[in-house]
């Protein structure tokens, strides 16, 4: 399942970010986010909903890249 902060997205969502923002920005979860951070959070949710990606909390250098 594709989930983001309590929102469960249907499988196979394929919409541009502008349409996603228009449809989901009125949800309470996004309304409670300060305006300057809202687009960033909407982009994270869009990525999860459309790409089934998971937003990583931190980045870590892999052993392969570290040894180069």
Residue pairs with C-beta under 8 A, 6 or more apart in sequence:
1 8
1 9
2 8
2 9
2 10
2 11
2 13
2 48
2 49
2 52
3 9
3 48
4 44
4 45
4 48
4 49
5 29
5 45
6 29
7 24
7 27
7 29
7 45
9 48
9 49
13 20
13 49
13 50
14 50
15 23
15 50
17 42
17 43
17 46
20 42
20 45
20 46
20 49
20 50
21 39
21 42
21 46
24 30
24 42
24 45
25 31
25 38
25 42
30 38
30 41
30 42
30 45
33 41
44 55
47 53
47 55
48 54
48 55
